[in-house]
């Protein structure tokens, strides 16, 4: 997954919304080039999907250690 990709979702109107970390126009251009369509909404985000997954992996690994279970 690219470092600028912050995930995506379908909004309440049925539009695809892509979250971009960093310079919005750079990430937007890259996504449009990959998908081949500009009928997408874009918004800025603080963290990339990769960063969020790394945090989740760390927390899951931490939670699975028996000696740490009482500290969660």
HELIX and SHEET records of a PDB file:
HELIX    1   1 UNK A   24  UNK A   35  1                                  12    
HELIX    2   2 UNK A   49  UNK A   63  1                                  15    
HELIX    3   3 UNK A   66  UNK A   71  5                                   6    
SHEET    1   A 3 UNK A   5  UNK A  10  0                                        
SHEET    2   A 3 UNK A  16  UNK A  21 -1                                        
SHEET    3   A 3 UNK A  41  UNK A  45  1                                        
END                                                                             
